[in-house]
Amino acid sequence: MKKFLAMLLTVAMLGGALAACGGGNTGNANTPAGNSGTPAGNSETPSVETVNINIGYMPNYGGMWSMMTAQEMGYFAEEGLNVSFTEFQDGPTIIAAMENGSVNFGYIGQGAHKLCVQGNATIIALSHISNGDALIGGPGITSVEDLKGKVVAYSSGTSSEDILRNSLAAHNMTMDDITAMDMDAASVVTAMMSGGVDACATWSPNSLTILEGMEGTTKLTDNMTFADTTVSLASWIVTPKYLEENHDVAVRFVRALFKAMDYAADEHQDEVAQWCADQAKLDYESMYNQRGDADWLTGKEVVDGVADGTVKGYYELQQKNLLDGGSITEEDVCPVEDYVAFDVMTEAGNY
């Protein structure tokens, strides 16, 4: 997968100067985290004032791997962060919760990045490069072309919509060529498994549940299908207002994540999967099986990528993909520096 990063950089650097962006900033049951285990990090009292923060996450490996490692290894505590966690089903809902003040930091997948381009949230850390999204055909559907006139379930504003639009565009099709049914992530699984729709676009672990639990399904595309021309990113975000007022807290939060990513990216995935399963109250096996859903970056790789322009190239390519797929308009296009806080990642890299 690391070769994928080098290949994408070549494509990503084609971006030119982009014009100006919009401004702006988006609940579910609250699950206090507490200290669910004995931290392996520095247990000394932090030299900074302790701050309470609430983190919005999605209950899959990608949404939790660095967050739970930072909690269990004591990296949040080292940074003087007392954290609680709130579970959500998608990125746009997390952004809505951030806008109303109930969540301070949030995790988003590919699709919700359009709201960052539009100014609703600021990216403070690249988490990983995803391969967890899939377009899945039901019985009798074995190609994207077979979707013409068929009912396809998806979740608008998420990576589900992104993989669907990319797949259609690659075959000279649009959303007008299918009967697109917009529904939440859980309903997509139910509709697909019950035969209520002909196909669906979703992300892991929902994609794994469908492919493993329903006979006659075919994975039509996934993120790697478009690896030569697209990139699917997952990021950590804040609202512009929160970042302006709490820059130091954001740096401390990202620094804790980077330490966690160094620990968890290439090793300790069995341990991390157990922490994630415990937090999400899901079985360990299904969580562990998601470890192949992405290129899990270390904090050092992200910091180095910011320094040499690689990370900027990823976000430029992502914005181009969002524009080409119809998720954003020409009016939304802007320099990625308008909504990606590279300075926070650079400052957090001093550890």
C-alpha positions as CSV (number, residue, x, y, z in Angstrom):
1,M,0.0,0.0,0.0
2,K,2.9,2.4,0.6
3,K,3.6,2.3,-3.2
4,F,0.1,3.6,-3.6
5,L,1.1,6.8,-1.8
6,A,4.0,7.5,-4.2
7,M,1.8,6.8,-7.2
8,L,-0.9,9.2,-5.9
9,L,1.6,11.9,-5.3
10,T,2.5,12.0,-9.0
11,V,-1.2,12.5,-9.8
12,A,-1.9,14.8,-7.0
13,M,0.7,17.3,-7.8
14,L,-1.0,18.1,-11.1
15,G,-3.3,20.6,-9.2
16,G,-2.9,24.3,-9.9
17,A,-3.8,27.3,-8.0
18,L,-7.5,27.2,-6.9
19,A,-9.9,30.0,-6.3
20,A,-11.7,31.0,-2.9
21,C,-13.9,29.0,-0.5
22,G,-17.0,29.5,1.7
23,G,-17.1,29.6,5.5
24,G,-19.2,27.9,8.1
25,N,-19.2,24.6,10.5
26,T,-22.6,19.7,12.1
27,G,-25.9,14.0,17.9
28,N,-26.3,10.6,19.2
29,A,-25.9,8.9,22.6
30,N,-22.9,10.0,24.6
31,T,-20.5,7.3,25.7
32,P,-18.0,8.5,28.3
33,A,-14.6,7.0,27.7
34,G,-12.9,7.4,31.1
35,N,-9.7,5.4,31.4
36,S,-10.8,2.0,30.2
37,G,-7.3,0.5,30.8
38,T,-4.0,1.2,32.4
39,P,-2.2,3.7,30.1
40,A,1.2,2.7,28.8
41,G,2.2,6.3,28.2
42,N,3.7,8.8,30.6
43,S,1.6,8.8,33.8
44,E,3.2,12.0,35.1
45,T,0.9,15.0,35.7
46,P,0.9,17.1,32.5
47,S,2.6,20.5,32.6
48,V,-0.4,22.0,30.8
49,E,-3.9,22.8,32.1
50,T,-6.2,19.8,31.8
51,V,-9.0,20.3,29.2
52,N,-12.2,18.3,28.8
53,I,-13.0,17.4,25.2
54,N,-15.6,15.3,23.5
55,I,-14.7,13.3,20.4
56,G,-17.2,12.3,17.7
57,Y,-16.3,9.0,16.0
58,M,-17.8,6.3,13.9
59,P,-17.9,2.7,15.2
60,N,-15.4,1.1,12.8
61,Y,-11.7,0.4,12.9
62,G,-10.9,3.4,10.7
63,G,-12.9,5.7,13.0
64,M,-11.3,4.5,16.2
65,W,-7.9,3.1,15.6
66,S,-5.8,6.1,16.5
67,M,-8.4,7.5,19.0
68,M,-8.5,4.4,21.1
69,T,-4.8,3.9,20.9
70,A,-4.2,7.4,22.2
71,Q,-6.6,6.8,25.0
72,E,-5.4,3.3,26.1
73,M,-1.7,4.2,25.7
74,G,-2.1,7.3,27.8
75,Y,-1.2,9.8,25.0
76,F,-4.3,12.0,25.6
77,A,-3.5,12.1,29.3
78,E,0.1,13.1,28.5
79,E,-1.3,16.1,26.6
80,G,-3.6,17.1,29.5
81,L,-6.7,16.0,27.6
82,N,-9.6,14.4,29.5
83,V,-11.7,12.8,26.8
84,S,-15.2,11.5,26.3
85,F,-16.4,9.8,23.2
86,T,-19.7,10.1,21.3
87,E,-20.7,7.6,18.5
88,F,-22.2,8.7,15.2
89,Q,-23.0,6.9,12.0
90,D,-21.6,9.4,9.5
91,G,-19.4,12.4,9.1
92,P,-22.0,15.1,8.2
93,T,-23.8,14.3,11.5
94,I,-20.6,14.7,13.4
95,I,-20.0,18.1,11.8
96,A,-23.6,19.1,12.8
97,A,-22.8,18.2,16.4
98,M,-19.6,20.2,16.3
99,E,-21.5,23.2,15.0
100,N,-24.0,23.0,17.9
101,G,-21.1,22.7,20.4
102,S,-21.7,19.2,21.7
103,V,-18.6,17.8,20.1
104,N,-15.1,19.4,19.9
105,F,-13.2,17.1,17.6
106,G,-14.5,14.7,15.0
107,Y,-13.6,12.0,12.5
108,I,-14.8,12.0,8.9
109,G,-14.5,9.8,5.9
110,Q,-14.1,10.8,2.2
111,G,-17.6,12.1,1.5
112,A,-17.9,14.5,4.3
113,H,-14.8,16.4,3.2
114,K,-17.0,18.3,0.8
115,L,-18.3,20.2,3.9
116,C,-14.7,21.1,4.7
117,V,-14.2,22.5,1.2
118,Q,-17.4,24.5,1.7
119,G,-16.0,25.9,5.0
120,N,-18.1,24.0,7.6
121,A,-15.0,22.4,9.2
122,T,-11.3,22.6,9.3
123,I,-9.0,19.5,8.8
124,I,-6.4,19.3,11.5
125,A,-4.9,15.8,10.8
126,L,-4.8,13.3,8.0
127,S,-5.8,9.9,9.5
128,H,-5.4,7.3,6.8
129,I,-6.0,6.6,3.1
130,S,-9.1,4.4,2.9
131,N,-10.0,1.3,0.9
132,G,-13.1,0.6,3.0
133,D,-15.8,1.8,0.6
134,A,-17.5,-0.5,-2.0
135,L,-20.2,-0.5,-4.6
136,I,-22.0,-3.9,-4.3
137,G,-24.3,-5.5,-6.7
138,G,-27.0,-7.9,-5.6
139,P,-27.9,-11.2,-7.4
140,G,-27.7,-10.9,-11.1
141,I,-25.7,-7.6,-11.1
142,T,-22.1,-8.2,-12.0
143,S,-21.0,-4.9,-13.5
144,V,-21.6,-1.2,-13.1
145,E,-23.4,-1.1,-16.4
146,D,-26.0,-3.6,-15.0
147,L,-27.1,-0.8,-12.6
148,K,-28.9,1.1,-15.3
149,G,-32.5,1.5,-14.2
150,K,-31.8,-0.4,-11.0
151,V,-32.5,0.7,-7.4
152,V,-29.3,1.6,-5.6
153,A,-29.1,2.5,-1.9
154,Y,-26.5,5.0,-0.7
155,S,-26.0,7.7,2.0
156,S,-25.7,11.2,0.6
157,G,-22.8,13.4,1.8
158,T,-20.6,10.5,2.7
159,S,-18.0,8.2,1.2
160,S,-20.9,6.1,0.1
161,E,-22.0,8.8,-2.4
162,D,-18.4,9.3,-3.4
163,I,-17.8,5.7,-4.4
164,L,-21.1,5.6,-6.2
165,R,-20.6,8.7,-8.3
166,N,-17.0,7.7,-9.1
167,S,-18.1,4.3,-10.3
168,L,-20.9,5.7,-12.4
169,A,-18.7,8.3,-14.0
170,A,-16.0,5.7,-14.9
171,H,-18.7,4.0,-17.0
172,N,-20.1,7.2,-18.6
173,M,-23.1,7.1,-16.3
174,T,-24.7,9.5,-13.8
175,M,-27.1,9.3,-10.9
176,D,-29.9,9.9,-13.5
177,D,-29.2,6.4,-14.9
178,I,-30.2,4.7,-11.7
179,T,-32.9,5.0,-9.1
180,A,-30.8,6.3,-6.2
181,M,-32.3,5.7,-2.8
182,D,-30.8,8.0,-0.1
183,M,-30.8,6.4,3.4
184,D,-28.7,6.2,6.5
185,A,-25.9,3.7,6.8
186,A,-27.8,1.1,8.9
187,S,-30.8,1.2,6.6
188,V,-28.5,0.6,3.6
189,V,-27.5,-2.8,5.1
190,T,-31.1,-3.7,5.9
191,A,-32.4,-2.8,2.5
192,M,-29.7,-4.7,0.7
193,M,-29.9,-7.8,2.9
194,S,-33.7,-7.9,2.6
195,G,-33.7,-7.6,-1.2
196,G,-35.3,-4.2,-1.0
197,V,-32.7,-2.7,-3.4
198,D,-30.7,-4.1,-6.2
199,A,-27.4,-2.7,-5.2
200,C,-25.8,-0.4,-2.6
201,A,-22.8,1.8,-1.9
202,T,-21.4,1.7,1.6
203,W,-18.3,1.4,3.8
204,S,-16.7,-1.1,6.1
205,P,-17.8,-2.9,8.2
206,N,-21.2,-2.7,6.4
207,S,-19.6,-3.7,3.1
208,L,-18.1,-6.8,4.8
209,T,-21.4,-7.7,6.4
210,I,-23.2,-7.6,3.1
211,L,-20.5,-9.5,1.1
212,E,-20.1,-12.2,3.6
213,G,-23.7,-12.5,4.7
214,M,-25.7,-12.3,1.4
215,E,-25.5,-14.8,-1.4
216,G,-25.0,-13.8,-4.9
217,T,-23.4,-10.4,-4.2
218,T,-20.6,-8.9,-6.2
219,K,-18.2,-6.2,-5.3
220,L,-18.4,-4.0,-8.4
221,T,-15.8,-1.4,-7.3
222,D,-13.9,-0.2,-4.3
223,N,-11.4,2.7,-3.6
224,M,-8.5,0.8,-5.2
225,T,-10.5,0.6,-8.5
226,F,-9.7,4.2,-9.0
227,A,-6.2,4.3,-7.3
228,D,-4.5,5.8,-10.4
229,T,-6.7,8.8,-10.5
230,T,-8.4,9.2,-7.1
231,V,-7.7,9.2,-3.4
232,S,-10.1,8.5,-0.5
233,L,-9.0,10.2,2.7
234,A,-10.1,10.1,6.3
235,S,-9.3,13.1,8.5
236,W,-9.8,14.6,12.0
237,I,-11.6,18.0,12.1
238,V,-12.7,20.9,14.2
239,T,-14.9,23.9,13.4
240,P,-13.0,27.0,12.3
241,K,-14.3,28.9,15.4
242,Y,-13.1,26.2,17.8
243,L,-9.7,26.1,16.2
244,E,-9.3,29.9,16.4
245,E,-10.1,29.9,20.1
246,N,-8.3,26.6,21.0
247,H,-5.3,26.3,18.8
248,D,-3.1,24.9,21.5
249,V,-5.7,22.3,22.5
250,A,-5.9,21.2,18.8
251,V,-2.2,20.8,18.6
252,R,-2.1,18.7,21.8
253,F,-5.0,16.6,20.4
254,V,-3.2,15.9,17.1
255,R,0.1,15.3,18.8
256,A,-1.6,12.5,20.9
257,L,-3.1,11.0,17.7
258,F,0.3,11.1,15.9
259,K,1.9,9.2,18.8
260,A,-0.9,6.7,18.6
261,M,-0.5,6.3,14.9
262,D,3.2,5.6,15.3
263,Y,2.3,2.8,17.7
264,A,-0.6,1.3,15.8
265,A,0.0,1.8,12.0
266,D,2.1,-1.3,11.2
267,E,2.0,-3.4,14.4
268,H,-0.3,-4.0,17.4
269,Q,-3.4,-4.3,15.2
270,D,-4.7,-7.2,17.3
271,E,-4.5,-5.1,20.4
272,V,-6.0,-2.0,18.7
273,A,-8.9,-4.1,17.3
274,Q,-9.7,-5.3,20.8
275,W,-9.8,-1.7,22.2
276,C,-12.0,-0.6,19.3
277,A,-14.4,-3.6,19.7
278,D,-14.7,-2.9,23.4
279,Q,-15.6,0.8,22.8
280,A,-18.1,0.1,20.0
281,K,-19.5,-3.0,21.8
282,L,-18.9,-5.1,18.7
283,D,-17.2,-8.5,18.4
284,Y,-13.5,-8.6,18.1
285,E,-13.3,-10.7,14.9
286,S,-15.4,-8.3,12.8
287,M,-13.3,-5.4,14.0
288,Y,-10.0,-7.2,13.4
289,N,-11.1,-8.1,9.9
290,Q,-11.3,-4.4,9.0
291,R,-7.5,-3.9,9.4
292,G,-7.1,-4.2,5.7
293,D,-9.4,-1.3,4.9
294,A,-6.8,1.3,4.6
295,D,-3.2,2.4,4.4
296,W,-2.6,3.2,8.1
297,L,-0.2,6.1,8.2
298,T,2.2,6.8,11.0
299,G,2.3,10.2,12.6
300,K,5.8,10.7,11.2
301,E,4.6,9.9,7.7
302,V,1.9,12.6,7.9
303,V,4.4,15.2,9.3
304,D,7.0,14.4,6.6
305,G,4.2,14.4,4.0
306,V,3.2,17.9,5.1
307,A,6.8,19.1,4.9
308,D,7.4,17.7,1.3
309,G,4.0,18.6,-0.1
310,T,2.6,15.0,-0.3
311,V,-0.3,15.6,2.0
312,K,-1.2,18.9,0.3
313,G,-1.2,16.9,-3.0
314,Y,-3.6,14.4,-1.5
315,Y,-6.1,17.1,-0.5
316,E,-5.8,18.8,-3.9
317,L,-6.5,15.6,-5.7
318,Q,-9.4,14.8,-3.4
319,Q,-11.0,18.2,-4.1
320,K,-10.6,17.6,-7.8
321,N,-12.3,14.2,-7.4
322,L,-15.2,15.8,-5.4
323,L,-15.6,18.4,-8.2
324,D,-15.5,15.8,-11.0
325,G,-18.0,13.6,-9.2
326,G,-20.4,16.4,-8.6
327,S,-20.2,16.5,-4.8
328,I,-19.0,20.1,-5.0
329,T,-19.4,22.9,-7.6
330,E,-16.9,25.3,-9.2
331,E,-18.0,27.9,-6.8
332,D,-16.8,25.7,-3.9
333,V,-13.3,25.2,-5.3
334,C,-10.5,26.9,-3.3
335,P,-6.9,26.5,-2.1
336,V,-6.7,23.5,0.3
337,E,-4.9,25.8,2.7
338,D,-8.2,27.5,3.3
339,Y,-9.6,24.4,5.1
340,V,-6.6,22.2,5.9
341,A,-4.5,23.4,9.0
342,F,-1.1,22.2,7.9
343,D,0.4,24.4,10.6
344,V,-1.3,22.3,13.3
345,M,0.1,19.1,11.9
346,T,3.6,20.6,11.6
347,E,3.5,21.9,15.2
348,A,2.1,18.7,16.5
349,G,4.9,16.8,14.9
350,N,7.4,18.1,17.5
351,Y,7.3,15.1,19.9
